Amino acid sequence: MSMVKMSPDVFSCSDDQGNLDIEIDIPGVKKENIELKMVEDGFFIRAKREETGVEYAGTYAFCCGVVPEKAVAKYLNGKLYVTVPYREAVETVDVKIQ
């Protein structure tokens, strides 16, 4: 059986403690079949649901840098929950629009 590739639904928001919270829908996947890789400006996920031939995969970018070494992930009821702190804020510059 060939794999059917799908992009998972991904939701993210900031919390009050300076973290980025990410919720990824990957129903029916076993925890051991999830691959999550994160860098400062984004992440990659691949999750295989072998019994149905479905593979969820996607690469996503963050609007602000994070500290990937401090990411915490938990899989529960078909959803992967990831919390990662934002990198220290860098000074932003207002750009005049002409």
PyMOL commands that set and color helices and strands:
alter all, ss='L'
color gray80, all
select helices_A, chain A and resi 31-33+68-70
alter helices_A, ss='H'
color red, helices_A
select strands_A, chain A and resi 4-6+9-14+19-25+34-39+42-49+54-61+72-76+79-85
alter strands_A, ss='S'
color yellow, strands_A
deselect
rebuild
show_as cartoon
